[in-house]
Amino acid sequence: MVEVPAPDTAAASANGTRRKQLFSRLALGVVIVAALWAVWYFIFQVGRVSTDNAYVGADSAQITSQVPGTVNEVRAAGTQMVRKGDILVILDDADARLEVASAQAALRLAQQHFAQQSASADAAQARVDAGAASIIQAQAQLRGANANVEKARVELARRQSIADSGAVAGEELTTARAGLASAVAARDLAAASVAAAQASRASTRGDAAASAAMVRGSNPDTAPDVVAARARLDMAMLDRARTVIRAPIDGVVTNRQVQVGQRIAAGAPIMILVPVTTAFVDANFKESQFKTIRIGQPVDLTSDFYGNDVVYHGRVAGIAGGTGAAFSLIPAQNATGNWVKVVQRLPVRIALDPKELRAHPLRVGLTMEATIDTRAR
């Protein structure tokens, strides 16, 4: 006879079979999940190094006044977004306007002075030409005086030759001698006039040379006094323009320290502009991660500010020359005998995509999570 299994035994056998099948399926599932995870890790994670010790930075612009003055108007408020060229602060320009007017008057005076020097040079040259004519005239008078002397000498000699015969009266002989003396005196006076005219011309020529030297090679636009006066005017106009302080870059106004009515000095900081569209990230990686990190490798970054849905794509732009501790005010001194090794971190500068920054602007100081794909070499 065939023995029929008891109902309890048959149920236990069926349950054992089902458990074996369940465990087999579970083991197969675990193996499949592990294989898929291994494939995913090999494809997406091998060769990637990550850190959450990363912070947003930017080359901020510190706004200062280039001229001293009293603040008349402040057009930028804290946290306000401004564009390059927007007016931030307006200073009182009363002193600057007066300085511009004074410089303009000095420029006109310099131009008039140059015109006067040019006219003086022309007048001095005219006096030189007139001196030459005076010399010619004096020389002509000297030649006439010489002729008169010769004539008087001949007259005196003729009378002296016939004086012994009694044909010439003594009074006439005396008159002839006096005429000769007068002619000689007139000749000496003419010679002195020639010398005086020549000396006057030499003096006038020196004055003309000095006057010409003042204007030689110059014109009303290039004369030294005119150029100096124009430079002073340009400086005065520049100082007046600097009473209007404009934004040098696009950015967000931060740390505003100026109020209407405040007297500020040249160079005093009044606010900071943070260029949020040109931000970068400084990521601090462990020294053990730098074996495969190279400049130019791609980087994926996320921020709690936007969440994991917004992924930034950047590039490794540079690696710092030392750790932060190495350049601290009081560097760590490990030669104390109680040394415990601490893994150091080295900053890595990551450049971000400007288009992504314009779409999702970041703020300086935000934390980021950065992942470098070191497979790209």
C-alpha positions in Angstrom: 0.0 0.0 0.0 1.1 3.6 -0.8 1.6 5.8 2.2 -0.1 9.2 1.8 1.8 12.1 3.5 0.2 13.8 6.3 -1.3 17.2 5.5 1.0 19.0 7.9 4.1 17.4 6.3 2.9 18.4 2.8 2.3 22.0 3.8 5.7 22.3 5.4 7.4 20.9 2.2 5.5 23.4 0.1 6.5 26.3 2.3 10.1 25.2 2.2 10.0 25.2 -1.6 8.5 28.6 -1.7 11.1 30.0 0.7 13.9 28.6 -1.4 12.4 30.2 -4.5 12.0 33.5 -2.6 15.6 33.4 -1.4 16.8 32.5 -4.8 14.9 35.4 -6.4 16.1 37.8 -3.6 19.7 36.7 -4.1 19.3 37.1 -7.9 17.8 40.6 -7.3 20.7 41.5 -5.0 23.2 40.3 -7.6 21.5 42.3 -10.4 21.3 45.5 -8.2 25.0 45.0 -7.3 25.9 44.5 -10.9 23.9 47.6 -12.0 25.5 49.6 -9.2 28.9 48.4 -10.2 28.3 49.4 -13.8 26.9 52.8 -12.7 29.9 53.4 -10.4 32.3 52.3 -13.1 30.7 54.6 -15.7 29.8 57.6 -13.6 31.9 57.6 -10.4 35.3 56.1 -11.1 37.8 58.9 -11.7 35.6 61.5 -10.0 36.6 63.3 -6.8 34.2 65.4 -4.8 34.1 67.8 -1.9 31.4 69.9 -0.2 34.1 72.3 1.2 33.6 74.8 -1.6 32.5 78.4 -1.5 31.5 81.0 -4.1 33.8 83.9 -4.5 34.1 86.9 -6.8 36.5 89.7 -7.7 34.5 92.5 -6.0 35.0 96.2 -6.8 35.5 98.5 -3.9 34.0 101.9 -4.7 36.0 104.9 -3.5 35.8 108.7 -4.2 38.7 110.1 -6.2 38.0 113.6 -5.0 37.0 114.9 -1.5 33.5 116.4 -1.2 30.1 116.5 0.5 27.6 113.9 -0.6 24.5 115.5 -2.3 22.8 112.3 -3.4 23.0 108.5 -3.1 21.3 106.6 -5.8 22.3 103.1 -4.9 20.8 101.2 -2.0 22.2 98.0 -0.4 21.4 94.8 -2.3 20.5 96.8 -5.4 21.6 95.4 -8.8 23.4 98.1 -10.8 24.9 98.1 -14.3 28.3 99.4 -15.4 28.1 103.2 -15.8 25.1 103.7 -13.5 25.3 106.7 -11.1 26.0 105.6 -7.5 26.8 108.8 -5.6 26.8 112.5 -6.5 29.1 114.9 -4.7 28.8 118.7 -4.3 30.6 120.2 -7.3 30.6 123.9 -6.4 34.4 124.0 -5.7 35.1 122.0 -8.8 33.0 124.4 -11.0 35.0 127.3 -9.6 38.3 125.6 -10.3 37.1 125.0 -13.9 36.3 128.7 -14.3 39.7 129.7 -12.9 41.5 127.2 -15.2 39.5 128.6 -18.2 40.6 132.2 -17.3 44.2 131.0 -16.9 44.1 129.4 -20.4 42.8 132.6 -22.0 45.5 134.6 -20.2 48.2 132.2 -21.5 46.8 132.5 -25.0 46.8 136.3 -24.8 50.4 136.3 -23.4 51.5 134.2 -26.4 49.9 136.6 -28.8 51.6 139.5 -27.0 55.0 137.7 -27.2 54.4 137.1 -31.0 53.6 140.8 -31.5 56.7 141.7 -29.4 58.9 139.5 -31.6 57.5 141.2 -34.7 58.0 144.6 -33.3 61.6 143.8 -32.3 62.3 142.6 -35.8 60.9 145.8 -37.2 63.2 147.8 -34.8 66.1 145.7 -36.2 65.1 146.7 -39.7 64.8 150.3 -38.6 68.2 150.2 -37.0 69.7 149.1 -40.3 68.2 152.1 -42.0 69.5 154.3 -39.2 73.0 153.0 -39.7 72.8 153.6 -43.5 71.6 157.2 -42.8 74.4 157.8 -40.2 77.0 156.4 -42.6 75.7 158.7 -45.3 76.0 161.6 -42.9 79.6 160.5 -42.1 80.5 160.4 -45.8 79.1 164.0 -46.1 81.1 165.1 -43.1 84.3 163.6 -44.5 83.7 165.5 -47.7 83.2 168.7 -45.9 86.4 168.1 -44.0 88.3 167.6 -47.2 86.8 170.7 -48.7 87.6 172.8 -45.6 91.2 171.4 -45.6 91.6 172.3 -49.3 90.2 175.8 -48.7 92.6 176.3 -45.8 95.6 175.1 -47.7 94.9 177.3 -50.7 94.6 180.4 -48.5 97.7 179.5 -46.5 99.7 179.1 -49.8 99.0 182.8 -50.8 98.9 184.2 -47.3 102.6 185.3 -47.5 101.8 187.4 -50.7 99.2 189.4 -48.8 96.4 188.4 -51.2 94.4 186.8 -48.3 93.4 188.8 -45.3 94.2 187.4 -41.9 90.5 187.3 -41.0 89.7 185.1 -44.0 92.5 182.7 -43.0 91.1 182.5 -39.5 87.6 181.8 -40.9 89.1 179.0 -43.1 90.8 177.4 -40.0 87.5 177.6 -38.1 85.6 176.0 -40.9 88.1 173.1 -41.0 87.7 172.6 -37.3 83.9 172.7 -37.5 84.0 170.2 -40.4 86.2 167.9 -38.3 83.9 168.2 -35.4 80.9 167.4 -37.6 82.7 164.4 -39.0 83.5 163.1 -35.5 79.8 163.6 -34.6 78.7 161.6 -37.6 81.2 158.8 -36.8 79.7 158.7 -33.3 76.2 158.6 -34.7 77.3 155.6 -36.9 78.7 153.8 -33.8 75.6 154.6 -31.8 73.3 153.3 -34.6 75.3 150.1 -34.9 75.2 149.5 -31.1 71.5 150.2 -31.0 71.0 147.7 -33.8 73.0 145.1 -32.0 70.9 145.6 -28.8 67.7 145.5 -30.8 68.9 142.4 -32.6 69.4 140.7 -29.2 66.0 141.7 -28.0 64.5 140.4 -31.2 66.4 137.1 -30.8 65.1 136.8 -27.2 61.5 137.6 -28.3 61.7 135.1 -31.2 63.1 132.4 -28.9 59.9 132.7 -26.8 57.7 131.9 -29.7 60.0 129.9 -32.0 58.5 126.5 -32.9 55.2 127.3 -31.1 51.8 128.3 -32.1 48.7 129.3 -30.0 48.0 125.6 -29.4 51.5 124.3 -28.6 53.0 127.2 -26.6 54.3 125.8 -23.2 52.2 128.2 -21.1 49.1 127.4 -23.1 49.7 123.7 -22.9 50.2 123.9 -19.1 47.0 126.0 -18.7 45.1 123.6 -20.9 46.3 120.7 -18.7 45.2 122.5 -15.6 41.8 123.0 -17.2 41.6 119.3 -18.2 42.4 118.3 -14.6 39.8 120.7 -13.2 37.2 119.3 -15.6 38.2 115.7 -14.7 37.8 116.5 -11.0 34.4 118.0 -11.7 33.4 114.8 -13.6 34.7 112.7 -10.7 32.1 114.3 -8.4 29.7 111.9 -10.1 30.7 108.4 -9.0 29.6 105.6 -11.4 29.6 101.8 -11.2 32.7 100.4 -12.9 31.2 96.9 -13.3 27.8 95.1 -13.2 27.1 93.9 -9.7 25.1 94.0 -6.5 25.6 96.9 -4.0 27.0 95.6 -0.7 28.4 97.2 2.5 27.2 100.7 1.6 28.9 103.2 4.0 27.8 106.6 2.7 24.9 108.9 3.6 23.6 112.2 2.2 25.4 115.2 3.8 28.5 113.1 4.7 31.9 114.6 4.0 34.1 112.0 2.5 37.8 112.1 1.7 39.5 111.0 -1.4 40.2 107.3 -1.4 37.6 106.5 1.4 35.6 103.3 0.7 31.9 104.0 0.3 30.5 100.7 -0.9 31.4 97.3 -2.6 30.0 96.0 -5.9 29.9 92.2 -6.1 29.8 90.9 -9.7 27.4 88.0 -9.3 27.6 87.1 -13.1 31.3 86.5 -13.0 31.6 84.5 -9.8 33.9 81.6 -9.3 34.2 78.8 -6.8 37.1 77.9 -4.5 36.9 74.2 -3.7 39.1 72.8 -1.0 40.1 69.2 -1.9 42.0 66.8 0.3 45.7 66.4 -0.5 45.1 62.7 -1.2 42.7 63.7 -4.0 45.2 65.7 -6.1 46.9 62.7 -7.7 44.7 63.0 -10.8 43.4 66.6 -10.6 44.6 68.7 -13.5 43.9 72.2 -14.8 41.2 72.3 -17.4 39.2 69.3 -16.2 35.4 69.6 -16.1 33.6 70.2 -12.9 29.9 69.7 -11.9 28.7 71.8 -9.1 25.4 72.1 -7.1 24.3 74.5 -4.4 21.8 74.4 -1.6 20.7 77.8 -2.9 19.0 76.3 -5.9 19.1 72.6 -5.0 20.3 69.6 -6.9 18.0 70.4 -9.9 20.4 73.2 -11.0 23.8 71.9 -12.0 26.6 74.2 -12.9 29.3 73.2 -15.3 32.8 74.6 -14.8 36.5 74.1 -15.4 39.5 73.8 -13.1 41.1 77.2 -13.6 44.0 76.9 -11.2 45.4 75.3 -8.1 46.6 77.4 -5.1 50.3 77.5 -4.2 49.7 76.4 -0.6 47.2 75.4 2.0 45.3 78.0 4.0 47.3 77.1 7.1 50.6 77.7 5.4 49.7 81.4 4.8 47.9 82.0 8.1 49.0 84.8 10.4 50.4 82.2 12.8 51.3 79.0 10.8 50.9 75.7 12.5 54.1 74.5 14.3 54.2 70.7 14.3 57.6 70.3 15.9 56.2 70.1 19.4 56.4 66.4 20.0 52.6 66.0 20.2 52.0 65.9 16.5 48.9 64.3 15.0 48.7 64.1 11.3 45.7 66.0 9.8 44.9 65.7 6.2 45.4 69.1 4.6 43.2 70.7 2.0 44.3 72.7 -1.0 42.1 75.3 -2.7 41.2 74.8 -6.4 39.8 77.7 -8.4 36.9 76.7 -10.6 35.6 78.9 -13.4 31.9 78.8 -14.0 29.9 79.1 -17.2 28.8 82.8 -17.5 25.5 81.8 -19.3 24.6 79.5 -16.4 25.5 82.3 -13.9 23.2 84.7 -15.7 20.4 82.2 -15.6 21.0 81.3 -11.9 23.1 84.0 -10.2 25.0 83.1 -7.1 26.1 85.1 -4.1 29.5 85.4 -2.6 30.0 83.0 0.3 27.5 80.3 -0.7 28.5 76.7 -0.2 28.8 74.4 -3.2 29.4 70.7 -3.8 32.0 70.2 -6.5 32.8 67.0 -8.4 35.8 67.0 -10.8 35.9 64.4 -13.6 39.6 63.5 -13.5 39.3 61.2 -16.4 39.5 64.2 -18.7 43.2 64.9 -19.2 
